[in-house]
Amino acid sequence: MAAIRTSDQRPPCCGGRCVSVCGEGRATQTKLQGPVPRLSKENLFTLLSLWMERFPKENPGGDVPDEDLEADGRVLGLHCSGVELHAGQGAVLRHGARGLAGSQLYFSRRPCATCLKMVINAGVSQVFFWPGDPEISVLRPGDSDPDLSPEARLDAAATERLKANSRPPVCVSCLRPVDPGLSQYVDQTSRDSDFMERVQEDQPGLDTDQLQRRSHLQELSAHFLVVSERRHRGVLAHLGVENLCLEPYFSSLRNTMQELVELLASVSAGLPLLDHGFYSSEEHTAQTHTAGPSGKGVAEAPGGPRSPGGPRSPGGPRSPAVSQEVARHCIIQAMLLAYRTEDPKVGVGAVIWAQGQSDGGEGTGRLYLVGCGYNAYPAGSQYAQFPQMDAKHPDPQWSKYRYILHAEQNAITFRSREIPVGAPSLLFVTKCPCDECVPLIRAAGLTHVFTSDQDSGKDKGEISYLRFRDLQGLTKATWQKPPPADPHLTNGCVGKRRGSQGSHSDQECHDDKRLCGPVTPSPPPPPPPNPIC
Ligand SMILES: Nc1ccn([C@H]2C[C@H](O)[C@@H](COP(=O)(O)OP(=O)(O)OP(=O)(O)O)O2)c(=O)n1
């Protein structure tokens, strides 16, 4: 991304759309070396920080989110700059020194002095940043740039001094070369994901492939890569890492950056917002829609979320107004996490976000991260310590299911904040929750689940997905075409997933990017005189 040059005198560094990722602890300590290539944790955190920079701007709660995540296991949070706060400031505000001490922060750009002094002061152990386009404030003092304000020059000098004299190292992200098989694996699994499968089932013949991937890649490359080698060398020199300009480091760095951006493009192309989105079939018709600040529709429910298994609490907090773009953004975070799976066959990722009462001044608005997870063996276990076979293995004692922790279980277990009581909490999980996790989700008090309904209703022997359909007391939004707006006026039934022919009202609803909210407590609309079904 090009340096942001603003007309005001504020150093525009992280005030642009910088993102920080920080964390500590670990979800699992396994050094799994299975046949499936895995994303290294450094690359995962880097990708999450880059992806946070793409957080949808129209988030109705505010503007753009921030994220911080663990460097070694536990993701503490994901942050992104907002109108008032830079990403680093947001992280300090949310976690405080107690939360940040010893953690690692991943930034999608080198932090400005304002952020750097705060995160250093909070006791973080390391600060990493993506060596892409510089922000204006990283230009060194003395560089002759007519657009560089005196304040930006001072900021650049302060950043250098803080970086040089601080105890925690402030350095370029240690990007790991991507495993040769990983790109192919990510591309393939992203094409075959449950979400893409649904799109292809509903719209056979749709060329989602090349078109989608190419446009995602173009967009992300333009944002995160420096096309010209000469310019990139200049950027690295400005960032204070001249040594990376030398060969073979320079070529290797550029290759890895390119590979990571391609990887991100593959994953994000796996969830095309063409005619699909997250909708709650059962409750689709009862939601209330309002226009978001961007003019795009958002789903908003006038009452609060229902307590697990019970009715909505009257006068409770409002349900989250989450646009399709925000939901898609979060499920892509979960998809990225899934590439750290320790299951030799199926990767699943989960993230939990909650919505607070007030806008924290960050890009995420009222949303804040509660936890992240992926399916893996118990923390601290070693490779091959536990069985890895699936249900097809004739001897059940070698099957994995009794040992592997599910993505939701890890997200709940290694959460960095409490799941709020009486406030919206949103679980994004890349696979339908199984029967083992449904009671957990209910008991945890999660109010919204965004997932795929692939395998829903199936009993696969060792693992079954029978209970999610009947799970009551929360909003379940699955990836699908918009259900008919009014079951009485269309030839569909409430809750039916397929069969919508994309009526005008469906299209309007999709254009509005609405998510289905919980059932409104207001009286249902009167039935038409001659209902069709
Ligand atoms: N919501 C979910 C669903 C599943 N999993 C994890 C648990 C297991 O690691 C794996 C199980 O996935 P499948 O149900 O696809 O079962 P199999 O591994 O047997 O694959 P398949 O059905 O393709 O034979 O996914 C998870 O973490 N969270």
The ligand as an SDF file (V2000), in Angstrom:
LIG
                    3D

 28 29  0  0  0  0  0  0  0  0999 V2000
  -17.4630  -28.0470   13.9050 N   0  0  0  0  0  0  0  0  0  0  0  0
  -16.4360  -28.9080   13.8100 C   0  0  0  0  0  0  0  0  0  0  0  0
  -16.5570  -30.0810   13.0760 C   0  0  0  0  0  0  0  0  0  0  0  0
  -15.4740  -30.9260   13.0080 C   0  0  0  0  0  0  0  0  0  0  0  0
  -14.3160  -30.6160   13.6200 N   0  0  0  0  0  0  0  0  0  0  0  0
  -13.1490  -31.4600   13.5060 C   0  0  0  0  0  0  0  0  0  0  0  0
  -13.0610  -32.6000   14.4460 C   0  0  0  0  0  0  0  0  0  0  0  0
  -12.2690  -33.5740   13.6560 C   0  0  0  0  0  0  0  0  0  0  0  0
  -10.8840  -33.2410   13.7080 O   0  0  0  0  0  0  0  0  0  0  0  0
  -12.7140  -33.3620   12.2210 C   0  0  0  0  0  0  0  0  0  0  0  0
  -13.8240  -34.2820   11.8130 C   0  0  0  0  0  0  0  0  0  0  0  0
  -14.2250  -33.9050   10.5340 O   0  0  0  0  0  0  0  0  0  0  0  0
  -15.3160  -34.7300    9.6880 P   0  0  0  0  0  0  0  0  0  0  0  0
  -16.6610  -34.7040   10.3220 O   0  0  0  0  0  0  0  0  0  0  0  0
  -15.2850  -34.2260    8.2850 O   0  0  0  0  0  0  0  0  0  0  0  0
  -14.8700  -36.2330    9.8110 O   0  0  0  0  0  0  0  0  0  0  0  0
  -13.7280  -37.0290    9.1290 P   0  0  0  0  0  0  0  0  0  0  0  0
  -12.4140  -36.5110    9.5870 O   0  0  0  0  0  0  0  0  0  0  0  0
  -14.0500  -38.4420    9.4480 O   0  0  0  0  0  0  0  0  0  0  0  0
  -13.8240  -36.7390    7.5740 O   0  0  0  0  0  0  0  0  0  0  0  0
  -14.8210  -37.3400    6.4530 P   0  0  0  0  0  0  0  0  0  0  0  0
  -16.2050  -37.0660    6.8920 O   0  0  0  0  0  0  0  0  0  0  0  0
  -14.4540  -36.5720    5.2410 O   0  0  0  0  0  0  0  0  0  0  0  0
  -14.5520  -38.8190    6.3090 O   0  0  0  0  0  0  0  0  0  0  0  0
  -13.1330  -32.0070   12.1970 O   0  0  0  0  0  0  0  0  0  0  0  0
  -14.2110  -29.4370   14.3370 C   0  0  0  0  0  0  0  0  0  0  0  0
  -13.1500  -29.1130   14.8610 O   0  0  0  0  0  0  0  0  0  0  0  0
  -15.2870  -28.6120   14.4310 N   0  0  0  0  0  0  0  0  0  0  0  0
  1  2  1  0
  2  3  1  0
  2 28  2  0
  3  4  2  0
  4  5  1  0
  5  6  1  0
  5 26  1  0
  6  7  1  0
  6 25  1  0
  7  8  1  0
  8  9  1  0
  8 10  1  0
 10 11  1  0
 10 25  1  0
 11 12  1  0
 12 13  1  0
 13 14  2  0
 13 15  1  0
 13 16  1  0
 16 17  1  0
 17 18  2  0
 17 19  1  0
 17 20  1  0
 20 21  1  0
 21 22  2  0
 21 23  1  0
 21 24  1  0
 26 27  2  0
 26 28  1  0
M  END
$$$$
